[in-house]
Amino acid sequence: MIVKQLDDIIGTENDVDTENWQSYRLLLKKDGMGFSFHHTIIRAGTETLIWYKNHLEAVYCIQGEGEIELTADGKTYPIKKGTMYALSGNERHFLRAKSDMHMVCVFNPPVTGREVHDEDGSYPLAADD
């Protein structure tokens, strides 16, 4: 059984802080669950280009408001508390936050913990994936 507290993650190597977002990586590849689980805060007023071409992601908003815009067709979906979206087709998108958005995110395959978006908006695969 794995039990972790957010307070135990804050300020560690599993607390990944960037200009647009801060992600608390609660479950990682090394935990052996087959997915990773994060609590991520998307900062108000930011726009982030994301393209998880190597991962599937499901996201649940627990606080805040924003939107996701698909780059392929420009379709925009509002996000607010209680919204879930799943990038089931590795959709390239812009994520915009009107207010700080607290998001619970699940990645498959799992991430190792230190990933940040590269120049095309993706995370690399771990070496053995």
KEBA-176351 format. One record per residue (C-alpha): residue number from 1; residue in three letters; z, y, x. Coordinates in Angstrom, 3 decimals. Layout:
BEGIN
ATOM / rotor / lumpa / w / v / u
ATOM / NUM / ALA / Z / Y / X $
...
END
This chain:
BEGIN
ATOM / rotor / lumpa / w / v / u
ATOM / 1 / MET / 0.000 / 0.000 / 0.000 $
ATOM / 2 / ILE / -0.817 / 3.506 / 1.173 $
ATOM / 3 / VAL / 1.302 / 6.480 / 0.131 $
ATOM / 4 / LYS / 0.683 / 9.977 / 1.474 $
ATOM / 5 / GLN / 1.967 / 13.428 / 0.591 $
ATOM / 6 / LEU / -0.177 / 16.562 / 0.758 $
ATOM / 7 / ASP / 2.595 / 18.238 / 2.774 $
ATOM / 8 / ASP / 2.137 / 15.534 / 5.434 $
ATOM / 9 / ILE / -1.591 / 16.405 / 5.769 $
ATOM / 10 / ILE / -1.316 / 20.215 / 5.953 $
ATOM / 11 / GLY / -1.673 / 21.442 / 9.529 $
ATOM / 12 / THR / -2.783 / 18.076 / 10.948 $
ATOM / 13 / GLU / -6.193 / 16.907 / 12.154 $
ATOM / 14 / ASN / -6.862 / 15.797 / 8.547 $
ATOM / 15 / ASP / -6.624 / 19.419 / 7.362 $
ATOM / 16 / VAL / -10.195 / 20.659 / 7.949 $
ATOM / 17 / ASP / -10.486 / 24.428 / 7.514 $
ATOM / 18 / THR / -13.832 / 26.275 / 7.491 $
ATOM / 19 / GLU / -14.977 / 29.713 / 6.401 $
ATOM / 20 / ASN / -16.004 / 28.518 / 2.907 $
ATOM / 21 / TRP / -13.599 / 25.663 / 2.228 $
ATOM / 22 / GLN / -10.480 / 23.814 / 3.301 $
ATOM / 23 / SER / -10.288 / 20.052 / 2.856 $
ATOM / 24 / TYR / -7.201 / 17.878 / 2.965 $
ATOM / 25 / ARG / -8.496 / 14.402 / 3.855 $
ATOM / 26 / LEU / -6.028 / 12.053 / 2.178 $
ATOM / 27 / LEU / -7.850 / 8.719 / 2.530 $
ATOM / 28 / LEU / -10.306 / 8.093 / 5.338 $
ATOM / 29 / LYS / -12.529 / 5.327 / 6.657 $
ATOM / 30 / LYS / -9.683 / 4.067 / 8.869 $
ATOM / 31 / ASP / -7.582 / 3.419 / 5.742 $
ATOM / 32 / GLY / -9.989 / 0.607 / 4.799 $
ATOM / 33 / MET / -10.409 / 1.432 / 1.099 $
ATOM / 34 / GLY / -14.239 / 1.655 / 1.192 $
ATOM / 35 / PHE / -14.210 / 5.322 / 0.152 $
ATOM / 36 / SER / -12.545 / 8.544 / 1.252 $
ATOM / 37 / PHE / -10.479 / 10.821 / -0.985 $
ATOM / 38 / HIS / -10.002 / 14.550 / -0.439 $
ATOM / 39 / HIS / -8.378 / 17.592 / -2.036 $
ATOM / 40 / THR / -10.722 / 20.462 / -1.200 $
ATOM / 41 / ILE / -10.348 / 24.154 / -1.947 $
ATOM / 42 / ILE / -13.638 / 26.038 / -2.242 $
ATOM / 43 / ARG / -12.913 / 29.679 / -1.473 $
ATOM / 44 / ALA / -13.634 / 32.361 / -4.084 $
ATOM / 45 / GLY / -16.855 / 34.297 / -3.557 $
ATOM / 46 / THR / -18.462 / 31.694 / -1.289 $
ATOM / 47 / GLU / -21.776 / 29.858 / -1.517 $
ATOM / 48 / THR / -22.247 / 26.627 / 0.421 $
ATOM / 49 / LEU / -25.482 / 24.663 / 0.843 $
ATOM / 50 / ILE / -24.635 / 20.963 / 0.618 $
ATOM / 51 / TRP / -26.849 / 17.897 / 0.924 $
ATOM / 52 / TYR / -24.958 / 14.630 / 1.245 $
ATOM / 53 / LYS / -28.052 / 12.619 / 2.110 $
ATOM / 54 / ASN / -25.857 / 9.934 / 3.746 $
ATOM / 55 / HIS / -23.071 / 9.796 / 1.149 $
ATOM / 56 / LEU / -22.474 / 9.598 / -2.571 $
ATOM / 57 / GLU / -19.842 / 12.026 / -3.832 $
ATOM / 58 / ALA / -17.908 / 12.425 / -7.079 $
ATOM / 59 / VAL / -15.972 / 15.654 / -7.641 $
ATOM / 60 / TYR / -13.346 / 16.602 / -10.226 $
ATOM / 61 / CYS / -12.283 / 20.230 / -10.621 $
ATOM / 62 / ILE / -8.558 / 20.626 / -11.226 $
ATOM / 63 / GLN / -8.434 / 24.420 / -10.925 $
ATOM / 64 / GLY / -10.801 / 27.411 / -10.725 $
ATOM / 65 / GLU / -14.356 / 28.238 / -11.743 $
ATOM / 66 / GLY / -17.778 / 28.207 / -10.169 $
ATOM / 67 / GLU / -21.154 / 26.527 / -10.414 $
ATOM / 68 / ILE / -23.439 / 24.014 / -8.800 $
ATOM / 69 / GLU / -27.184 / 24.723 / -8.499 $
ATOM / 70 / LEU / -29.656 / 21.977 / -7.638 $
ATOM / 71 / THR / -32.204 / 23.131 / -5.069 $
ATOM / 72 / ALA / -34.959 / 20.835 / -6.386 $
ATOM / 73 / ASP / -35.267 / 22.469 / -9.805 $
ATOM / 74 / GLY / -32.833 / 25.408 / -9.861 $
ATOM / 75 / LYS / -30.813 / 23.829 / -12.672 $
ATOM / 76 / THR / -27.305 / 25.282 / -12.698 $
ATOM / 77 / TYR / -24.151 / 23.639 / -14.053 $
ATOM / 78 / PRO / -20.917 / 25.548 / -14.674 $
ATOM / 79 / ILE / -17.736 / 24.161 / -13.128 $
ATOM / 80 / LYS / -14.241 / 24.777 / -14.469 $
ATOM / 81 / LYS / -10.969 / 22.887 / -14.722 $
ATOM / 82 / GLY / -11.749 / 19.467 / -16.185 $
ATOM / 83 / THR / -15.374 / 19.284 / -14.966 $
ATOM / 84 / MET / -16.526 / 16.185 / -13.066 $
ATOM / 85 / TYR / -19.871 / 15.855 / -11.353 $
ATOM / 86 / ALA / -21.308 / 12.999 / -9.329 $
ATOM / 87 / LEU / -24.095 / 13.405 / -6.797 $
ATOM / 88 / SER / -25.560 / 10.013 / -7.670 $
ATOM / 89 / GLY / -28.974 / 10.836 / -6.205 $
ATOM / 90 / ASN / -27.890 / 12.647 / -3.033 $
ATOM / 91 / GLU / -28.871 / 15.934 / -4.677 $
ATOM / 92 / ARG / -29.175 / 18.950 / -2.377 $
ATOM / 93 / HIS / -27.307 / 21.857 / -3.961 $
ATOM / 94 / PHE / -25.544 / 25.165 / -3.671 $
ATOM / 95 / LEU / -21.857 / 25.205 / -4.562 $
ATOM / 96 / ARG / -20.584 / 28.632 / -5.593 $
ATOM / 97 / ALA / -16.986 / 29.575 / -6.321 $
ATOM / 98 / LYS / -16.117 / 32.452 / -8.642 $
ATOM / 99 / SER / -12.418 / 31.822 / -8.024 $
ATOM / 100 / ASP / -10.692 / 29.408 / -5.672 $
ATOM / 101 / MET / -11.705 / 25.960 / -6.901 $
ATOM / 102 / HIS / -9.435 / 23.002 / -6.240 $
ATOM / 103 / MET / -11.587 / 19.890 / -6.190 $
ATOM / 104 / VAL / -10.678 / 16.213 / -5.884 $
ATOM / 105 / CYS / -13.551 / 14.501 / -4.027 $
ATOM / 106 / VAL / -14.436 / 10.866 / -3.396 $
ATOM / 107 / PHE / -17.032 / 9.871 / -0.767 $
ATOM / 108 / ASN / -18.858 / 6.586 / -0.281 $
ATOM / 109 / PRO / -19.262 / 5.555 / 2.448 $
ATOM / 110 / PRO / -15.945 / 7.010 / 3.551 $
ATOM / 111 / VAL / -15.773 / 9.817 / 6.097 $
ATOM / 112 / THR / -13.753 / 9.611 / 9.302 $
ATOM / 113 / GLY / -11.962 / 12.913 / 8.715 $
ATOM / 114 / ARG / -13.338 / 15.645 / 10.982 $
ATOM / 115 / GLU / -16.782 / 16.062 / 9.404 $
ATOM / 116 / VAL / -18.136 / 19.493 / 8.560 $
ATOM / 117 / HIS / -21.565 / 20.258 / 7.115 $
ATOM / 118 / ASP / -24.386 / 20.265 / 9.661 $
ATOM / 119 / GLU / -27.365 / 22.644 / 9.573 $
ATOM / 120 / ASP / -28.956 / 20.891 / 6.560 $
ATOM / 121 / GLY / -25.682 / 20.649 / 4.627 $
ATOM / 122 / SER / -24.906 / 16.981 / 5.250 $
ATOM / 123 / TYR / -22.228 / 14.879 / 6.921 $
ATOM / 124 / PRO / -23.357 / 12.361 / 9.539 $
ATOM / 125 / LEU / -22.770 / 8.668 / 8.992 $
ATOM / 126 / ALA / -19.962 / 7.094 / 10.997 $
ATOM / 127 / ALA / -21.345 / 5.158 / 13.979 $
ATOM / 128 / ASP / -20.908 / 1.716 / 12.405 $
ATOM / 129 / ASP / -22.247 / 2.599 / 8.885 $
END
